């Protein structure tokens, strides 16, 4: 069996016409018919019902069509892997964060190394640990609630990885103009229970989980009214911008949210409760571009303090 047979078969199935398939494949209708018949002969069953105005897959054809499509997809992936085999790559994983996306784009503009393929993935801390452990990505950037740091370090120790804090930040409430608490100078933890939230998908290290153990008067963070949960930081920003939903987050770079009219409200008692830092494999040297990106992030943080 040849890939050409599967390609012609797929084209005929999707065009429902040997003539249109021939046009798509830049060949003749008799040639397409010959290749498809050779595939049917090799498999041992007919694949199409021939009609006066075209062709349709029969039951065997429908079943084999799915296999053919998957086979051709895998072939394309193999070819792509071969083309990229000689390239260097650098990838970071990060908690969903507009700040990190902005920094990564700025780094590309200022520091991009020709010939290096960049990868950027947003995910939770638990998935990030597995990706870094398998060396799919070189660095991972996370926000860790102060009360979860010990648990994180225990997991990382088993994976021979480490967490390097870069800055300690406040946990704050972000609201847009549509929210009734917009303009408040501060907010009490118990007041949060009256507000509707849009939050990122959670795992064990989620920031909102820290409310459960740190809120005064046994206010349970799990009681927050999570109206919307998303894995998209972009979607969260749009909801903050256009609805009355609010968000619990950290405060480490101001620049991203300056472009939106969001108000940052300190939560009383939650100052300097969130660590922002990076994960990496222990005792393994970083690549040159990995070191340069870390330096770039550190300089951005230092500039923020000024």
Buried (B, 14 or more C-beta within 10 A) or exposed (E): EEEEBBBBBBBBBBBBBBBBBBBBBEBEBEEBBEBBBBBBEEBEEBBBEEEEEBBBBBEBBEEBBEEBBEBBEEEEEEEEEEEEEEEEBBBBBBBBBBBBBBBBEEBEEEEEEEEEEBEBBBBBBEBBBEBBBEEEBBBBBBBBBBEBBEEBEEBBEEBEBBBEEBBBBBBBBBBBBBBEBBEBEEBEBEBBBEBBBBBBEEBEBBBBBBBBEBBEEEBEBEEBEBBBEBEEBEBBBBBBBEBBBBBBBBBBBEBBBEEBEBBEBBBEEBBEBBBBBBBBBEEEEBBEBBEBBBEBBEEBBEEEEE
